[in-house]
Amino acid sequence: MTMASQTTTQTLGKARRRNEDPRLLTGQALFTDDVHLEGLVHAAFLRSPYAHARLRRVDAARARAVKLAESHGCRFAAPPRGLFGWVDVGVDTERLARVMLDDGWLLAPGALFHATHRPTTLMRINFATTQDARFWRALAEARPGL
């Protein structure tokens, strides 16, 4: 590469016109928060206040979540292991998710985890975040109507 070709392609230190600026400055830009689709739901995630914290008691958390799930009429599709488990709730989890959302509970229906997005009675749970008995009571109360 010659010195002449280096200087003609160098852009450091030079102002560049950005393609997105006119849309941003005139309020015409489209952001993901501006998109509203039928059936769209929003999620908020609560992160741990402890940076780089390690979960040391996943076995105890899993045992509590399994006990609560089974005591409210759910069964596990596979032996509970790790941080996540598949629970068969006996009803279509997409319909269940809509009902639970009305009560303030956010679910991830099993269909989200299938490439074909087919209806399913399976729901994936996180053992660390499903230890609240109120959640399982609300789920048990919502199922009969579905």
C-alpha positions in Angstrom: 0.0 0.0 0.0 1.4 3.4 -0.9 1.4 6.5 1.2 -1.0 8.2 -1.2 -3.7 5.5 -0.9 -3.4 5.6 2.9 -4.1 9.3 3.1 -7.1 9.1 0.7 -8.9 6.4 2.8 -8.0 7.8 6.3 -11.1 9.0 8.2 -9.7 9.5 11.7 -10.1 13.0 12.9 -12.5 14.1 10.1 -16.2 14.9 10.5 -18.4 12.3 8.8 -22.0 12.9 7.8 -24.1 10.2 9.4 -27.1 8.8 7.5 -29.3 8.5 10.6 -28.9 12.1 11.8 -31.7 13.7 9.8 -34.3 11.1 11.1 -33.1 11.5 14.7 -33.0 15.3 14.6 -36.5 15.6 13.0 -38.2 13.1 15.2 -38.8 10.7 12.4 -36.6 7.8 13.7 -38.4 4.6 14.6 -37.3 2.9 17.8 -38.3 -0.5 19.1 -40.4 1.1 21.8 -42.4 2.8 19.0 -43.5 -0.6 17.5 -46.9 -1.8 18.8 -48.1 -5.2 17.5 -51.3 -7.0 18.4 -50.6 -9.4 21.3 -47.3 -7.8 22.1 -46.3 -8.0 25.8 -43.5 -6.3 27.6 -41.1 -7.8 30.1 -38.9 -6.2 32.8 -36.0 -8.1 34.2 -34.7 -7.6 37.7 -31.0 -8.1 37.9 -29.1 -9.0 40.9 -27.8 -6.0 42.9 -24.5 -8.0 43.5 -22.2 -7.8 40.5 -20.5 -11.2 39.6 -22.4 -12.9 42.5 -22.5 -16.7 42.4 -25.6 -18.8 43.1 -24.4 -21.4 45.6 -27.6 -22.9 46.7 -29.3 -23.9 43.5 -30.1 -27.4 44.9 -32.2 -25.8 47.7 -33.9 -23.4 45.4 -34.7 -26.2 43.0 -36.1 -28.4 45.8 -38.4 -25.6 47.0 -39.6 -24.8 43.5 -40.2 -28.5 42.7 -42.2 -28.9 45.9 -44.3 -25.9 45.2 -45.0 -26.9 41.6 -46.0 -30.4 42.5 -48.1 -29.3 45.4 -50.1 -27.1 43.0 -50.8 -29.9 40.5 -47.9 -29.6 38.1 -45.6 -32.3 37.0 -42.1 -32.2 35.6 -41.6 -33.4 32.0 -38.0 -34.4 32.9 -36.2 -34.8 36.1 -35.4 -31.3 37.5 -31.7 -30.5 37.0 -29.6 -27.4 36.7 -31.2 -24.0 37.0 -34.2 -24.6 34.7 -36.9 -27.2 34.4 -39.9 -28.1 32.2 -43.2 -28.1 34.0 -46.4 -29.6 32.4 -49.2 -27.4 33.6 -51.9 -29.3 31.8 -53.2 -26.3 29.7 -52.0 -24.3 26.8 -49.2 -22.1 28.2 -49.8 -19.2 25.8 -53.4 -18.8 27.0 -52.2 -19.3 30.6 -49.5 -16.6 30.1 -52.2 -14.1 29.0 -54.3 -14.8 32.0 -51.4 -14.7 34.4 -50.2 -11.4 32.9 -53.5 -9.8 33.8 -52.7 -10.8 37.4 -49.2 -9.3 37.2 -47.2 -12.6 36.6 -44.9 -12.9 33.6 -44.6 -16.4 32.0 -42.5 -17.7 29.1 -44.9 -20.1 27.3 -43.2 -23.3 26.1 -44.0 -22.3 22.5 -41.3 -19.7 22.7 -38.8 -22.5 22.8 -40.0 -24.4 19.8 -38.9 -23.6 16.3 -42.4 -24.2 14.9 -44.2 -22.2 17.7 -46.7 -24.9 18.3 -49.1 -24.8 21.3 -47.9 -26.8 24.3 -48.7 -27.5 27.9 -45.1 -27.2 28.9 -43.6 -24.2 30.6 -39.9 -23.5 31.3 -39.2 -22.3 34.8 -36.2 -20.8 36.5 -35.8 -22.6 39.9 -34.2 -19.5 41.5 -37.2 -17.2 40.7 -40.2 -19.6 41.1 -40.0 -20.0 44.9 -42.9 -17.7 45.6 -45.9 -19.7 46.8 -48.2 -16.8 45.6 -47.1 -17.5 42.0 -48.0 -21.2 42.2 -51.4 -20.4 43.8 -52.2 -17.9 41.1 -51.2 -20.4 38.4 -53.3 -23.1 40.1 -56.3 -20.7 40.2 -55.9 -19.7 36.6 -55.8 -23.2 35.1 -59.3 -24.4 35.6 -60.8 -21.7 33.4 -58.6 -22.6 30.5 
